[in-house]
């Protein structure tokens, strides 16, 4: 059961946790009182506010699992309010993360609302991470299964660690600071605590360009971008924990564009899947090339894209400039690092 309800995709995916910087936290599966859900959401709202207002720097392990494959990285992170969060590979790894991440404050509130709308929020007790005392918040599915877990610094409010699980209970993503330096400052209450955004009650009609408001599996549209000087459009969807971005541009998909991708039937059409973290899926539909980049897991991704246009057979027309297009797609939104 999905509750009529952020914390989204990592920019640099990867890092198998070779050390254990945070202690584990458990949680009960009993029905949750409304007061507990409200307190859990308030803690996340404090974290979202702290991300916007505090300065910090540290070393972060990030990891992403896709089946038996693991993408990993160790990152040096530095953030100054009003500017980008600078993310660079640590000297201990050769992995190269994506570009610096913009943290628009308007997205934080909306994505937190989606999180509260899709999941039951619970208090997971106290723990430690990076040598700092943390409050743990859990996002649970309707059956009580943990879908996500967040370690929030009790002193600054900043998120210290995040874990996301698929519907089978397998770990999809994990990020954790192993050291963190935070500029002095008081712990501020949030300007406003977001309310749950009920799913299935939004306007589901597509916009003028044909992008649906919602995709199957609980993904709601929350951001849209267009590349300057290019016919490339990005629409990002989220259920509050995972993010799926759809890139569209006119053209066709030639055989050379499908190298390294495996065919997969979705309804009456064929899509081409590149396994990895994040997962990439390409196909053609209605005269456009669609490229989806998702951290939601293979099954959830294929379910979501079933609502998007697909040609009955692979298009072998003009080559879509996917490599050039993907270089322009910009960054993922990840307010919680």
C-alpha positions as CSV (number, residue, x, y, z in Angstrom):
1,X,0.0,0.0,0.0
2,X,1.3,3.4,-0.9
3,X,0.5,6.2,1.5
4,X,-1.4,9.2,0.0
5,X,1.9,11.2,0.5
6,X,12.9,13.9,-1.1
7,X,16.0,13.3,-0.7
8,X,17.1,12.4,-4.1
9,X,19.6,11.2,-6.6
10,X,23.3,11.3,-5.8
11,X,25.4,13.4,-8.2
12,X,28.5,11.2,-7.8
13,X,27.3,7.7,-7.4
14,X,29.4,5.1,-5.8
15,X,31.4,4.1,-2.7
16,X,31.4,0.7,-1.1
17,X,31.7,1.5,2.6
18,X,35.0,-0.2,3.4
19,X,34.8,1.3,6.9
20,X,31.7,1.7,9.1
21,X,31.6,5.4,9.9
22,X,28.1,5.2,11.3
23,X,26.4,2.8,13.7
24,X,23.3,1.0,12.5
25,X,19.8,2.0,13.7
26,X,16.8,-0.1,14.0
27,X,13.1,0.7,14.0
28,X,9.8,-0.7,15.0
29,X,7.0,-1.6,12.5
30,X,4.1,-0.7,14.7
31,X,1.5,1.8,13.5
32,X,2.9,5.3,13.8
33,X,1.3,8.0,15.8
34,X,0.7,11.3,13.9
35,X,2.9,13.2,16.4
36,X,5.9,10.9,15.6
37,X,5.4,11.5,11.8
38,X,5.2,15.2,12.4
39,X,8.4,15.2,14.5
40,X,10.2,13.1,11.9
41,X,9.2,15.5,9.1
42,X,10.2,18.5,11.2
43,X,13.7,17.0,11.6
44,X,14.0,16.6,7.9
45,X,12.8,20.2,7.4
46,X,15.6,21.4,9.8
47,X,18.1,19.4,7.7
48,X,16.9,21.0,4.5
49,X,17.2,24.4,6.0
50,X,20.6,23.7,7.4
51,X,21.8,22.6,3.9
52,X,20.9,26.0,2.6
53,X,22.2,28.1,5.5
54,X,25.3,26.3,6.9
55,X,28.9,26.1,5.7
56,X,30.6,22.7,5.9
57,X,33.4,20.6,4.4
58,X,34.2,16.9,4.7
59,X,35.0,13.6,3.2
60,X,32.0,11.5,2.0
61,X,31.8,7.9,0.9
62,X,29.0,7.2,-1.6
63,X,27.9,3.9,-3.1
64,X,25.3,2.6,-5.4
65,X,24.4,-1.1,-6.1
66,X,22.9,-2.4,-9.3
67,X,22.5,-6.2,-9.0
68,X,25.9,-7.5,-8.2
69,X,27.7,-4.3,-9.6
70,X,28.8,-1.6,-7.3
71,X,29.8,2.0,-8.2
72,X,32.0,3.7,-5.6
73,X,33.7,6.9,-4.9
74,X,35.3,8.8,-2.1
75,X,34.5,12.5,-2.4
76,X,35.8,15.8,-0.9
77,X,32.8,18.0,-0.3
78,X,32.7,21.8,0.4
79,X,29.6,23.9,0.7
80,X,29.1,27.7,1.2
81,X,25.6,29.1,1.4
82,X,24.5,30.9,-1.7
83,X,26.9,29.0,-3.9
84,X,27.3,25.5,-5.2
85,X,28.3,22.5,-3.3
86,X,31.7,21.7,-4.7
87,X,32.2,17.9,-5.0
88,X,35.6,16.5,-6.1
89,X,37.2,13.1,-6.1
90,X,39.3,12.4,-3.0
91,X,42.9,11.5,-3.5
92,X,42.1,8.0,-2.4
93,X,40.1,7.2,-5.6
94,X,40.2,7.9,-9.3
95,X,36.5,8.1,-9.7
96,X,35.3,11.4,-11.1
97,X,32.0,12.8,-9.8
98,X,29.7,14.9,-11.9
99,X,29.6,18.7,-11.9
100,X,29.0,20.8,-8.8
101,X,25.4,20.5,-7.5
102,X,23.0,23.4,-7.4
103,X,20.8,23.4,-4.3
104,X,17.6,25.3,-5.1
105,X,15.7,25.9,-1.9
106,X,12.3,25.6,-3.6
107,X,13.0,22.0,-4.6
108,X,13.7,21.0,-1.0
109,X,10.3,21.8,0.3
110,X,8.5,20.1,-2.7
111,X,10.6,17.0,-2.5
112,X,10.2,16.7,1.3
113,X,6.4,17.0,0.7
114,X,6.7,14.1,-1.8
115,X,8.6,12.0,0.7
116,X,6.0,12.6,3.3
117,X,3.3,11.8,0.8
118,X,4.7,8.5,-0.4
119,X,6.1,7.1,2.8
120,X,5.4,6.8,6.5
121,X,8.0,8.9,8.5
122,X,9.3,7.4,11.8
123,X,11.8,8.2,14.4
124,X,14.7,5.7,14.4
125,X,16.3,6.7,17.7
126,X,19.8,8.1,18.2
127,X,23.0,7.0,16.6
128,X,26.4,8.4,15.6
129,X,28.1,9.2,12.3
130,X,31.5,10.8,11.6
131,X,31.9,11.0,15.3
132,X,28.8,13.2,15.7
133,X,25.6,12.5,17.6
134,X,22.7,11.9,15.1
135,X,19.0,11.6,15.1
136,X,17.7,8.9,12.8
137,X,14.6,9.3,10.6
138,X,13.2,6.4,8.7
139,X,10.9,6.4,5.6
140,X,8.7,3.3,5.6
141,X,6.4,1.8,3.1
142,X,2.8,1.0,4.0
143,X,3.8,-2.5,5.2
144,X,6.3,-1.1,7.6
145,X,9.4,-2.0,5.5
146,X,12.2,0.6,5.6
147,X,12.6,2.3,2.3
148,X,15.1,5.0,3.4
149,X,17.0,6.0,6.5
150,X,18.6,9.4,7.3
151,X,21.2,10.3,10.0
152,X,20.8,13.9,10.9
153,X,23.4,15.8,13.0
154,X,21.9,16.8,16.3
155,X,24.2,19.9,16.6
156,X,23.8,21.4,13.1
157,X,20.9,19.6,11.6
158,X,23.0,18.6,8.6
159,X,22.4,15.2,7.0
160,X,25.3,12.9,7.8
161,X,24.2,9.7,6.1
162,X,21.5,8.4,3.8
163,X,20.4,4.9,2.8
164,X,17.8,3.9,0.2
165,X,16.4,0.4,-0.2
166,X,14.4,-1.2,-3.0
167,X,11.0,-3.0,-2.5
168,X,12.9,-6.3,-1.9
169,X,14.9,-4.7,1.0
170,X,18.1,-4.5,-1.0
171,X,20.4,-1.5,-0.5
172,X,20.3,0.7,-3.6
173,X,22.3,3.7,-2.4
174,X,24.3,4.8,0.6
175,X,26.2,8.0,1.3
176,X,28.0,8.9,4.5
177,X,30.4,11.4,5.8
178,X,33.5,10.0,7.5
179,X,34.6,13.4,8.7
180,X,32.8,16.7,8.7
181,X,33.7,20.3,9.8
182,X,30.8,22.6,10.2
183,X,31.0,26.4,10.6
184,X,29.7,27.6,14.1
185,X,26.1,28.6,14.3
186,X,22.9,27.9,16.1
187,X,20.5,25.1,15.2
188,X,17.6,26.9,13.6
189,X,14.0,25.9,13.4
190,X,12.8,25.6,9.8
191,X,10.9,28.6,8.4
192,X,8.1,26.1,7.5
193,X,7.5,22.4,7.8
194,X,6.2,21.0,4.5
195,X,3.0,19.1,4.5
196,X,2.5,15.8,2.8
197,X,1.7,16.1,-0.9
198,X,-1.0,13.5,-1.6
199,X,-0.1,11.3,-4.6
200,X,-2.7,10.4,-7.2
201,X,-4.5,13.7,-6.6
202,X,-2.4,16.0,-8.8
203,X,-3.3,17.1,-12.3
204,X,-2.2,14.0,-14.3
205,X,-2.6,15.6,-17.7
206,X,0.6,16.0,-19.7
207,X,1.9,19.5,-20.4
208,X,2.1,21.1,-23.8
209,X,5.3,19.2,-24.7
210,X,3.7,15.9,-23.6
211,X,5.5,15.3,-20.3
212,X,3.1,13.6,-17.8
213,X,2.7,15.1,-14.3
214,X,3.1,11.6,-12.8
215,X,4.7,8.3,-13.9
216,X,3.7,4.9,-12.7
217,X,5.3,3.8,-9.4
218,X,4.6,7.1,-7.6
219,X,7.0,9.4,-9.5
220,X,5.8,13.0,-9.6
221,X,7.3,15.8,-11.8
222,X,9.2,18.3,-9.7
223,X,11.7,20.1,-12.0
224,X,12.1,21.0,-15.7
225,X,15.0,22.4,-17.6
226,X,15.8,23.2,-21.2
227,X,19.4,23.2,-22.5
228,X,20.4,26.6,-23.9
229,X,21.0,26.5,-27.6
230,X,19.9,22.9,-28.0
231,X,16.6,21.1,-28.5
232,X,17.1,19.2,-25.3
233,X,14.6,19.1,-22.5
234,X,14.9,17.5,-19.0
235,X,12.0,16.6,-16.8
236,X,12.9,15.2,-13.4
237,X,10.5,13.0,-11.3
238,X,10.8,11.8,-7.8
239,X,8.9,9.9,-5.1
240,X,10.9,11.7,-2.4
241,X,13.7,9.0,-2.2
242,X,14.6,8.1,-5.8
243,X,14.8,10.3,-8.8
244,X,14.2,9.6,-12.5
245,X,15.2,12.2,-15.1
246,X,13.8,12.1,-18.7
247,X,15.8,13.8,-21.4
248,X,14.1,14.4,-24.8
249,X,15.4,15.7,-28.1
250,X,14.3,15.4,-31.7
251,X,16.0,12.7,-33.8
252,X,16.4,9.0,-34.2
253,X,18.4,6.2,-32.7
254,X,20.9,4.4,-34.9
255,X,22.7,1.1,-34.3
256,X,25.9,2.8,-33.2
257,X,23.9,4.6,-30.5
258,X,22.8,1.3,-29.0
259,X,26.3,-0.2,-28.5
260,X,26.7,-1.3,-24.9
261,X,22.9,-1.4,-24.4
262,X,20.6,-4.4,-24.2
263,X,17.1,-4.5,-25.7
264,X,14.2,-4.8,-23.3
265,X,10.5,-5.0,-24.3
266,X,8.3,-2.5,-22.6
267,X,4.7,-2.9,-23.7
268,X,4.6,-2.9,-27.5
269,X,7.9,-1.1,-27.9
270,X,11.6,-1.8,-27.4
271,X,13.9,0.2,-25.1
272,X,17.7,-0.2,-24.7
273,X,19.1,-0.5,-21.3
274,X,22.6,0.2,-20.0
275,X,23.0,-1.5,-16.7
276,X,24.9,0.4,-14.1
277,X,24.5,3.0,-11.4
278,X,22.7,5.1,-12.4
279,X,20.7,3.1,-14.9
280,X,20.4,4.5,-18.4
281,X,17.6,3.7,-20.8
282,X,17.2,5.0,-24.4
283,X,14.6,4.6,-27.0
284,X,12.6,6.6,-29.7
285,X,9.0,7.7,-29.7
286,X,7.0,10.2,-31.7
287,X,10.0,11.5,-33.5
288,X,12.1,12.0,-30.4
289,X,15.0,10.3,-28.6
290,X,14.3,9.6,-24.9
291,X,17.1,9.1,-22.5
292,X,16.2,8.2,-18.9
293,X,18.8,8.2,-16.1
294,X,17.4,6.8,-12.9
295,X,18.6,5.6,-9.4
296,X,15.2,3.9,-8.7
297,X,16.3,0.4,-9.6
298,X,15.6,-1.6,-12.8
299,X,12.0,-2.7,-12.1
300,X,10.9,0.7,-10.9
301,X,12.5,2.4,-13.8
302,X,10.9,0.2,-16.5
303,X,7.5,0.5,-14.8
304,X,7.9,4.3,-14.8
305,X,8.8,4.7,-18.4
306,X,5.9,2.5,-19.5
307,X,3.8,5.7,-19.6
308,X,6.1,7.5,-22.1
309,X,5.8,7.3,-25.9
310,X,7.7,4.5,-27.6
311,X,7.9,3.4,-31.2
312,X,6.7,-0.1,-31.9
313,X,10.1,-1.0,-33.4
314,X,13.6,0.5,-33.0
315,X,14.1,3.5,-35.1
316,X,17.1,3.2,-37.4
317,X,16.9,6.8,-38.8
318,X,19.2,9.7,-38.2
319,X,21.6,9.3,-35.4
320,X,20.7,11.2,-32.2
321,X,23.6,13.0,-30.8
322,X,23.3,11.3,-27.4
323,X,26.9,11.7,-26.3
324,X,26.8,15.4,-26.9
325,X,23.3,15.8,-25.4
326,X,24.1,13.9,-22.3
327,X,27.1,16.2,-21.8
328,X,24.7,19.1,-21.5
329,X,22.1,17.6,-19.2
330,X,23.4,19.4,-16.1
331,X,23.4,18.1,-12.6
332,X,21.1,16.1,-10.5
333,X,19.4,17.9,-7.7
334,X,20.5,16.5,-4.3
335,X,19.8,18.8,-1.4
336,X,20.8,16.1,1.1
337,X,24.3,15.3,-0.4
